[in-house]
Amino acid sequence: MGRDMKAWKDTDEFRPERFLAGGDAEGVGPLPGRKETRMMPFGAGHRFCPGVGLAMATMKGLFELKDFHRNIGGFQSIGFFPKEAFWIKGTTPPKFLWIHSYTSIL
């Protein structure tokens, strides 16, 4: 969110309710287009971020996985079971990766 005092009230204050219906920023969106562009996290004009589509798709995917991270110890409670996994090694610490992600028994 920009810190332009002409566009926003209390720019240094965290107030997410300003974007809800009835708030002073109702109708403001992160992407240029039909909505106002007071908030431009991906820039604008010739300096517009070319990776905006990838960033938005990644965020959508992360929000869809929120239940998995909350129930990491109990896959059965959400209906997912790991099929196959392996360890990878490199210059960074090893990371555990799921292959074929998850399968549902329901």
Buried (B, 14 or more C-beta within 10 A) or exposed (E): BEEEEEBBEEEEEEEEEBBEEEEEBEEBBBBBEEEEBBBBEBEEEEEEEEEBEEEEEEEEEEEEEEEBEEEEEEEEEEEBEEEEEEEEEEEEEEEEEEEEEEEEEE
